[in-house]
């Protein structure tokens, strides 16, 4: 955390959301206004449209996105993923982390301030509701100190009811990403006795969201989310962050009608502090609580307009830019992150493109060697597991790549794997004794469906070595 010395010679040596006694400080930020706030509102509106629309979108009857951890069922852009595809998710997660690192190195926490769901819901929905019911910051502070009279009870109850309704809607949309909109609709329309677990999940989700946005608020960013801690490691002097231009702004002074020589443009109005949702003073430098929400930029620009000074005393900038006046330049670390990122994206794309519609495992039955058939041929017993990842039933045929070999299924000879399901079965691979040249032979088993080869599995075949 970078700090600068205050006029009284002191440094900031504590976090803003905890007082000297260790208790939480509850913030009442002033309602922001300005060009960045308008832009964030438009971005948030687009985010909310996408967020509330996706659960209703389907591809061939499947949700566009589904992350059912309980049932280990994952669908991305209508493509089903099974636990066996977990390594693809892991590489995708690593790619995302590298992207976050690169993005933060260059642009700071712009993600947090503009498109993080916590910020969008808190600042663009719940905070606006609070401003509409309780008023701006000064009215909220007065309402807190006010005794429990009719006005306070009316406003508190109204806000709690509206907050819970919105929290219920938001939480259930999030829930639909886990269990699917169809299942959520069943929970809401069918008898409660049939969906006790689902109903409990709905209530828990709603209460958690209600608690977060009514009381926990910015603590989710400051205490729970690790991203704020990560930025302390990732940021350097070339990173673009919401920054105070101390070269231009210091020394601070109170506004007067007369021009004062040798002072900076900062008039110490504290407007940047009053609008901050995490309660920091951006003039103390980059701090872990800052989410780059730009509220302080708008507040400072409004003051600069009033005193006829150029905008940008608080702006998106890097420490290097402020100190030197030069523009952003790419560093070796930025190039390194970018290179690693492209490699990971390429690997992830390759895995997704080459991902098979079937997962087949062919393993020799444990505790068995080989059998001698009545005609003298040698057979091995194999356990077979087949996972159908497609949205249609697949009739299967197995072909062993061994000279003169045949396959005899155990049980039903018409093997069909239902859509989105798996089967366990067994079969014998039978090879003429004269074609067996060694005791252990590597062998491939091809899997065909509707006259098309789908995939193949590698295994081994055991038998007595043929003597010439």
N, C-alpha and C positions, 0 to 999 in steps of 0.2 A: 504494500500500500504506500503510494507516494504521498508525502505531506509537505506543506509549506508553512513557514512560521507566520503566526498571526501578529497583529500589530502590538499586542501586549507581550510579545516574546514567547508565547506558549505554543506548543504543538498539540495537534489532536492525537490523543493517546488512548482512545476508547471507542467502542462501536456506538453508533448513533441510537440503536434501538434498545439499549440497556442503560439505566441510570446508575448513579454511584452506589446505590444500595443493592444493585443486581436485579432490580425489577424491570419488567418490560415497559418501554415508552410507547404509548399508543399515539400514532400520528394522525393529524387532521390536515392533509394537504389542501392547499387552495386550488380551486377549480382552474385547470390550465386553459389557455386559449392561444391560438396562433397558427401559423402555416404548418408546422410539424404536427401539431395536434390534429388538424384537419386531415393531413395526409395519413396519420396513424388511424384515424377514424375510418377512412376509406379502406385501408388495408385490413383493418379488423372486420369491417363489414364483409369484404370478400372472403376472409377466413371463416366467418360464421356461416356464410352461405354454403361454402364447401363442407364445413363440419356438419351442418344439419342435413345436407343433401346426400352425402356419401352412403349412409346406412340404407337409403331407399333404392340405391342403384344396384342392379343385378346384371350378371352376364351369364346367359344360359341357365337361369334359375339360381345361380350362386351369388352371394353378396360380392360387391366389389372388393371390400376388405373385411376380414374376419380374423380375430386373434383370440381364439378359444383355447386358453392355456389349460383349463381343467380337462377338456376332452382331447387336448393335443391336436386341435384342428385349426389350420392356418390357411387363409385364402388371401392372395395379393393379386389385384387386377384380375380377379376371376380364376386365377390358377391356384390349384390346391397344393399345399405343402404338408408333408408328413413328418413325424419326428426323425425319420431317416434323412430328411433334408436339412437337419439342424445345422450342419456345417455351413450350408449356404447362408443361413441366418447369421451365424457367427462371423463369417467374412463380411457380410453386409453390415453388421454392427461395428466391426473394426473400421470399415470404410467410412461409416458415419462419424465415428469418433475422430478419425484423421481429418475428415472434412470440417468438423467442429473446431479442431485444433488450428487448422489452416485459416478458417474463417475468423477465428478469434485473434490469431496473430496479426491479421491484416485489419479487420474491421471491429475488433473488440466485441462487446456484448450486444450488438445490434439485433441479434435474434431475440434476446430477452425483451427488449423494449418494443419490438414491432410485431412478432408473430408467435411468441411463447403463449400457449393456451392460458397459463396462469395469469399473465399480464393482460391478455385480451379480455378474459372474463372479468377480472377484477376492475380494471380501469375503464373498460368500454361498456360494461353492463352493470355490474353491481355498484361501482362508484357513481355512475350516472344516476342510478336509482336513488342512491343515498343523497346526492345533491338535490334531486327533485323533491325528496320527502323532508330531509333535515335541513337543507340549505347549504351554503358554502362553509368554509372552515370555521369562521368565527361563530356562525350559528350552531354548528355542531359542538364546538367547545362550550358554548353557553348552555346548550341542551344537556350536555353531560353534567354540568354543575347545577342544573335546575332541579328542584325537589320534584318528587313524583306527583305531579298534578295532572289534570285532565289532558293538557296539551302534550306533555311528555309521554303519557301512557298511549295516547292516540297515535303519535308519531312512531313510538317504539313498536307497538303492536302492528301497525301498518307496514313498517319496514321489515319486521320479522316474517310476516305472512308473505309479502311479495318476494323477499329473499328466498324463502323456502320453496315457493312455487317455481321460481327460476332455477334454483338449485335442483329441484326434482326433475325438471325438464332436461337440464344440462347433464345431470348424472345419468339419466336413463338413455340419453343419446350415446354417452360414453359406454354404457352397459351394452347397447346394441352392437358396438364394435367387438364385443367379447362373445355374446351369445347369439347375435343376429337379430334383425328387426322382426322376423317372423316369430321367433321364440318370445321376444319381448311382447309382441302383440298378443300371443297366447296367454302370457302371464296376466296381462291387463284385462282380457276379455273372458277367459275361461274361469270356472269355479276356483276359488282360492285354495281349496283343499287339494287340487291337483298340482299346484305350483307353490307349495309352502317355502321351499328353498329359494326359488326365484323371487318370490315376494320379499323374503328376508333380505336378499341381495339388493333389491330395489331400495328398500328402506335404509339399509346401511350406506349405500352409495349416496343417497339423498342427504342423509344426516352428515356424512363426511364433507360433502360439498358445502352444505349450509354452514358447518362449523368453520371451514377454511375461509369462506368469503365474508362471514359475519365477524369473526374474531381473529383467526390465525393470520390471514391476509399476507402482508409482505414477509412474514416469518417463513413462509414456504420458500421464498427466494433466498432469504438471509440465513436460515438455519438448516432447512431440509435439502434444498437443491445444491449439489456439489459444484455446479458450474461457476458460481461466484468465487469459490476457492481455486478452481482451476485457472481462472483468468490471471491470478497473481503469478502463476508459473508461465503462462503462455504469452502474456503481454510484454512488449518491450517498448523502447522509445520511438519505434517506427509504427506502432499500432495506432489505428485511427479510433479514437474514443470521443465521448462527449467531454470536452476539456475547457478549462478556463484559461484565457490568454493572460497570464500574469505579467508578461512583458508589457503588454498594452495597458492592463488594468491597474497595476500597482504604481505608487502607493494609492490606497483608496482614500476617498474624501466624501464628505457630505455635500449634497448639491447646494450651490449658492447662485445668486444672480450675477455675481462677478466671476470673471475668468481667473483661475488660480494657476500659476505657473508651477511646473515640476510635479504635477500630480497625474495619476492615471485616470482612465475613463470610468472605472468602477466607482459608483456613488454610494456603495455600501447600503443598498436599499433592502437587501436580504430577500428579494423576491424569488431568486433562484432557490433559496432554502425553503421558502414557504410553499412552493408548488411541488417539492420533491416528495414522492410517495414513500420513499424509504428514509426520509428525514436527515439527509446529509447536506453538507455545504460543498458544492462542487469546487469552490475556490480553495479547498484544502487538498486538491489534487485527485488523482484516480483512486477510488476506494472500492472495496469489495462489495459494498451495498449498492453501488451504482448499476442500474440495469440499462443505461443508455436510452431512457424513455423520451428524452429531448424536451421534457417539460421545462427544464431550466433554460434551455436555449430560447424557447418562445417567450418566457418571462423576461429574460434579459433583453431580447430584441425589442420587446414592447417598451421597456424603460429607455433603451437607447434611442428609439424613435421619439420619445417624449422630450429627451434632453438634446435632440438633434446631433447625435453621435452615430458613427457607422455601426451597423449590426455586426455580430460575430465575435463579441467579447467572450461569449460562451458559444462554442460551435463544435462541429465534428473536426477534429484535428489530431495530430500526433505530437508528442513531446518534442520530437526532432523538428517538426515544422514550426512549432511555436518558438523554440529557441533560436533556430537558424533562419526562419523565414523561407526555407526551401520546400518544394513539393515532396510528396510521398515517393520513395524509391523502394524497389523490391530488394530484399536482402537474401543472402544465400539460404537462410533458414526457410524463407517463403518458397524459394525454388525447390528445396528439398522436400518440403511437405507436399507441394504440388506434384512432384514426380512420383512420390509414394502413393498419392491419391489416385493418379491416373493408372498406376499399376494395379491397385486394388479394384478400381472400377472395371478395368479390363478383365481381371480374374473373375469378378462377380458376374459380369456379362457372359463370359465363356461358360461358367457353371450353369447359369440360367438357360442359355441356348442349348447346351448339350444335355440338359436334364432329361432323363428317360421317363416315358409315361408309365413304365412298369419298373418296380424294384423286384429283382429275382435273386434269391439265395438258394443255391444247390449245395448241400453238404452231405457227405457220406454218413449213414446212420451210425451212431456211436456203438462201440462194442461189437461191430461186425467186420468180417474180413471179405470173403467172397463165397458165392454159392456155385455149385456145379449143376447145370441144368440136365434133364434126362437125355438131351441130344449131345451132351458133352460141352456145350457152350458155358461160358463163365458170366455170372451176373453179380452186380453190386446193388445194394439197396441205398437209396438216397432220400433224405428229407428235403422237401421243397417248400419254400415260402414265397408267395407272390402277392405283391401289393399293386392294386389297380388305382392309379392316380387320376384317371380320366373320368369323364362324366357319362360314360356308356359301358355296357357289359362287353366283356372281351372273351371270346372263345379262344382257348390256347392249345397249341401243339408243340411238343418238345422234340427236338432232333439232336442226337448225340453225334459229335464230330469224331467218330471212331470208325474205322473201316469195318463194314459189315454189321454195324451195331443196330439194335432196335431198342425201343423203350416200351415197357409194359407198366401201365398205371395200375395202382392198387385201388380198387373200389370203382367209382363211376368213371367210365371211359370218356364221357363227354365233359371235358373240363371247361367250365365257364367261370370267370371271375367277375362278380357283380361290380358295378360302378362304385367308386369310393369305398372299397373294401379290400380285405386280404383273405387269403386262404392258406391253410397248411395241408399238404398232401405228401404222398410218397410214390416213388416209382422205381422200377428195376431198369438198369441199363445192362443189356445182354450183348456180349461180344463173342464171336466164334473163338474157340481156344487157339486155333492156328494163327489168329491175328494178334495174339498177345505175345509181345517180344520181351517184356520186362515185368517185374513184379509191381512196379508203381509207374503208372502212365498219366501224364497230364492230359486233360480232356476238357473240351468246351461243350456246353449244352446250349443250343440255340432255342429261342422262344419265338414262335410264329403266331400270328393272329390274322385271320381272313386273308391268307396267302401272302402276308408281309412279315418280314423279319423285324421284330421289335427290339430285342436285346439279346445278350448272351451272358452266361455265367461260367466261371472257371471252376473246375474241381479236379479230382484225381480218381483213377480207376485201379483197383488192386486185382491181382490174379497171379497164378503160377507162371513163371517164365517159360515160354515155348522152347523146346529143345529141337534143334534141327538134326 
